[in-house]
Amino acid sequence: MTSARQHKIAILTWIVVYPLITGLLALLNTILGRVPMPIRTLLLTGIMVPTMIYLIMPFATAKLHKWLDRDETVTPRSLGEAK
């Protein structure tokens, strides 16, 4: 995996993780407000990780595959300069 692709995967993961965590925290705090934090965290990660791995990331990477796989290396030719 190229460095550019790794950066794109990191950005995509963050874009997906943030709203997922926010929504799950809101839901779990409403349902399990008095449950100790370590148990809520265990439930949060138990829901979030499989959802990310098996549902959201395959969908997101399939939809964004052209962007993820695009080579964005700057070369003289890509800048319009003659060799």
The 8 nearest C-alpha neighbors of each residue, nearest first, counted from 0:
[[1, 4, 5, 2, 3, 68, 6, 8],
 [2, 0, 4, 3, 5, 6, 70, 68],
 [1, 3, 5, 4, 6, 0, 7, 8],
 [4, 2, 6, 1, 5, 7, 71, 70],
 [3, 5, 7, 1, 6, 2, 67, 8],
 [6, 4, 2, 8, 7, 3, 9, 1],
 [7, 5, 9, 3, 4, 8, 10, 2],
 [6, 8, 4, 10, 9, 5, 11, 67],
 [9, 7, 11, 5, 10, 6, 12, 4],
 [10, 8, 6, 12, 7, 11, 5, 13],
 [11, 9, 7, 13, 12, 8, 14, 6],
 [10, 12, 8, 14, 13, 9, 7, 15],
 [13, 11, 9, 15, 10, 14, 16, 8],
 [12, 14, 16, 10, 15, 11, 17, 9],
 [15, 13, 11, 12, 16, 17, 10, 18],
 [14, 16, 12, 13, 17, 18, 11, 19],
 [17, 15, 13, 19, 14, 18, 12, 20],
 [16, 18, 20, 19, 15, 14, 13, 21],
 [19, 17, 21, 20, 16, 22, 15, 14],
 [18, 20, 16, 22, 21, 17, 23, 15],
 [21, 19, 23, 17, 22, 18, 24, 16],
 [22, 20, 18, 24, 19, 23, 17, 25],
 [23, 21, 25, 19, 24, 20, 18, 26],
 [22, 24, 26, 20, 25, 21, 27, 19],
 [25, 23, 27, 21, 26, 22, 28, 20],
 [24, 26, 22, 28, 23, 27, 29, 21],
 [25, 27, 23, 29, 24, 28, 22, 30],
 [26, 28, 30, 24, 31, 29, 25, 23],
 [29, 27, 32, 31, 25, 30, 26, 24],
 [30, 28, 26, 27, 32, 31, 25, 24],
 [29, 31, 27, 28, 32, 26, 33, 25],
 [32, 30, 28, 34, 27, 33, 29, 39],
 [31, 33, 28, 29, 34, 30, 27, 35],
 [34, 32, 31, 35, 28, 36, 30, 29],
 [33, 35, 31, 32, 36, 39, 38, 37],
 [36, 34, 38, 37, 33, 39, 32, 31],
 [35, 37, 39, 38, 40, 34, 41, 33],
 [38, 36, 40, 39, 35, 41, 34, 42],
 [39, 37, 41, 40, 36, 35, 42, 34],
 [40, 38, 36, 42, 41, 37, 43, 35],
 [41, 39, 43, 37, 38, 42, 36, 44],
 [40, 42, 38, 44, 39, 43, 45, 37],
 [43, 41, 45, 39, 40, 44, 46, 38],
 [44, 42, 40, 46, 45, 41, 47, 39],
 [43, 45, 47, 46, 41, 42, 48, 40],
 [44, 46, 42, 43, 47, 41, 48, 49],
 [47, 45, 44, 43, 48, 49, 42, 50],
 [46, 48, 44, 50, 49, 45, 43, 51],
 [47, 49, 51, 50, 44, 46, 45, 52],
 [50, 48, 52, 51, 53, 47, 46, 45],
 [51, 49, 47, 54, 48, 53, 52, 46],
 [52, 50, 55, 48, 49, 56, 54, 53],
 [51, 53, 49, 50, 56, 54, 48, 55],
 [52, 54, 50, 49, 51, 55, 57, 56],
 [55, 53, 50, 51, 57, 52, 56, 58],
 [54, 56, 51, 58, 57, 59, 50, 53],
 [55, 57, 59, 58, 51, 52, 60, 54],
 [58, 56, 60, 59, 55, 54, 61, 53],
 [57, 59, 61, 55, 56, 60, 62, 54],
 [60, 58, 56, 62, 61, 57, 55, 63],
 [61, 59, 63, 57, 64, 62, 58, 56],
 [60, 62, 58, 64, 59, 63, 57, 56],
 [61, 63, 59, 60, 64, 58, 65, 57],
 [64, 62, 60, 66, 61, 65, 59, 67],
 [65, 63, 67, 61, 60, 66, 62, 68],
 [66, 64, 68, 67, 63, 69, 62, 61],
 [67, 65, 69, 64, 63, 68, 7, 70],
 [66, 68, 64, 65, 69, 4, 63, 7],
 [67, 69, 65, 66, 64, 70, 4, 63],
 [70, 68, 66, 67, 65, 71, 64, 4],
 [71, 69, 72, 68, 3, 67, 4, 66],
 [70, 72, 69, 73, 3, 68, 74, 77],
 [73, 71, 70, 74, 77, 3, 69, 75],
 [74, 72, 77, 71, 75, 78, 76, 70],
 [73, 75, 77, 76, 72, 78, 80, 79],
 [76, 74, 78, 80, 77, 79, 73, 82],
 [75, 77, 79, 74, 78, 80, 81, 82],
 [78, 76, 74, 79, 75, 73, 80, 72],
 [79, 77, 75, 76, 80, 74, 73, 81],
 [78, 80, 76, 77, 75, 81, 74, 82],
 [81, 79, 75, 76, 78, 82, 77, 74],
 [80, 82, 76, 79, 75, 78, 77, 74],
 [81, 80, 76, 75, 79, 74, 77, 78]]
